[in-house]
């Protein structure tokens, strides 16, 4: 029997019970994945727009993640998927690199620092009205690395626009992409709008 594991790396204030991570968790669990949330805490205030505090937050979360995941025997899994949200995208990509993990990554609303560590076996989701990450920068980083990027027009850092019906429709589309990515490795698409 193949064993598949997914770890969820939340953002600052965007915990594993928020929609992107919650629905990913429920769906992947239903598909037979072992799901491990990584609930680090203790972020400083005033992180948005402050590169130093963002770095401090990522470092702190990475150290907590190392501690929480230290007993996992990665070699026992045939498929490893790391899902990050915001600063969690920095943490999951840095964790994978630091631990030499052969894994795939789903990057929900990545920040620029994510791309220092991200691997090419990733997909990314970005809202074009995200105040935490410049759209052109994210597009350029994804293009340079060959990472498929799925954009939601006028969506914020939670991939929401404020129109609940539209946001629910986009959540459904996002989860379809996540499911397809989890079920088969690789994606041909390089940049698309949801």
N, C-alpha and C positions, 0 to 999 in steps of 0.2 A: 504494500500500500504506500502510495506517495504521501509525504507529509508536506504541507504548505503552511507557511507562517507569514502573518502580516503584523507589523508594528505600527502603531498610530502615534505620531509626534505632534501634539497640539501647538497652538500659537499662544500669544499673550492674550489671555481672556477668551480665546476660542478653544474651548475644552472639547473633549471627546464626546460630549453630549450635545454639541452643536451640529447643525444639519450635515455639512460635508463629511465630517468624521463619523457621526452617528450612523448615517445611512450607508457609508462605506463599510463600517463595522458589521451592521446587521446583514447586509447583502453578502459580504465575503464569508461571514460565519455560516450563512445558509448554503454557500457553495463549498463548504468543507474546509475552509481555512481556519487555522488556529489564530486567534486575534489577541494581541498583547498591547494594551494601552500603555503609554509612557507618560504618566501624569506629573511631570515636573512642576515645581512651584517657586514662588519667591522672587518674581521679577521686580525690578525697580520701576518707579513711576516715571512718566515722561519719556518713554522710549521712542515714540514716533518722531521721526525727523532728527534723531540724535544718534549718529553713527557709533559713538563710544558706548552709549547705553545699549544699543542693539547688539554690539559685539559682546558686551558684558553679559547680556541676557542669553545669548547663544552659548557662550562658554559655560555659564552656570547650568543651563539646561543640558548641555552635552555631558558634563560631569555627572549630573543626576541620572541621565540616560545610561551612561556606562555602568553605574551602580545597579540600576534597576534591571538591566539586561545581562549582567555579568554571568549568570548561571545558565544561559541558553547555549545549548550545544548546536551551533549553526550547521555543522556538517550533517546533522540528522535530518535536514530538510531538503527536499528536492526543488523547492521554489521559495524564494524569500522576497517579500514585497515590503517596502518601507513607504508609508504615506505621511507626508508632512503638510502642515498648514502654517503659512507665514514664517515666523522665526523657526517653526518646526521643520520647515524645508531646509534651513541651514543645518539644524541639528541632525536630521536624518541623513543628509548627504555627507556631512562631516563624520558622523558615526560610521557610516558604511566605508568611507575612505580610510579612517583610522583603524578599523578592524578588518580591512581587506575583504569585505563581504562581496560575493558575487550575487547581486540582487538587482531588482528593478525598483523604480521609485515613481511615486505619483506626487507631484508638487502642486498643491493647492495654494494659489496666490503667493508664489515665491517672491522673495526680495532679491535684490541684486547680489548680495553676498552668497546666496545659494549656489551660484554658478561657478564659484571657486572650487566646489566639491562635487557637483552633480555629475552623474555618469550619463552616457548616451542611451542607456536603457531606461529612460525616464519619459514621462509625459507631464505637461504643465497646463494649468488653468489660470487665467488672468482676467480680471475685470478692467475695462478700459477707463473707468473712473476711480481706480484704486489710488487713494492718497498715499499709500505706503510704498508704491512701486511705479516708476515711470513706464508707461506702455512701450515707448520706443526702445528703452533699455532692455526690457524683458524680451521684446520681439528680437532684438539684435542678439542677445545672449542665447536664446533658443535656436535661432537660425545658425549662429556660429557653431553650436554644438550638435546640431541636427536633432534637437529635441522637439517633438510635436507639441505645438502650442494651441490650446483651445481658448478663444477669447469670448467673453460675454460683453456685448456693447453696453456702455453706461452703468456697468456693475461696479460695486465698491469692493472693499477688501474682504467682504464675506461672500462675494459673488452675488450680491443682491442689488436690485434697482429701486426697491420701494413699492413696486407693483407686484402684489402677492401672487396673483395668477401667473404672471410672466415668470416670476422667480421660481414658482413650483414647477412650471414647464421646463425651465432651464436646469433645475435640480434633477428632474427626471432624465433629461438629455445627458447631463454630466454623469449620472450614475450608470447610464447605458454604456458610456465610453469607459468608465472605470471597470465595469463588468467585462466588457470585451477585452480590455487590456489585461485584466487578471486571468482571463480564460485562455489567452494565447499570447505568446511573446511576440513583440514587435508591432509596429504600426507604420503604415505607409504614409500617412498624412503628415505634413510638416507644419502647416499653419492653417487654421480654419476658425470661422466664427460659428458659435453655437446657434 
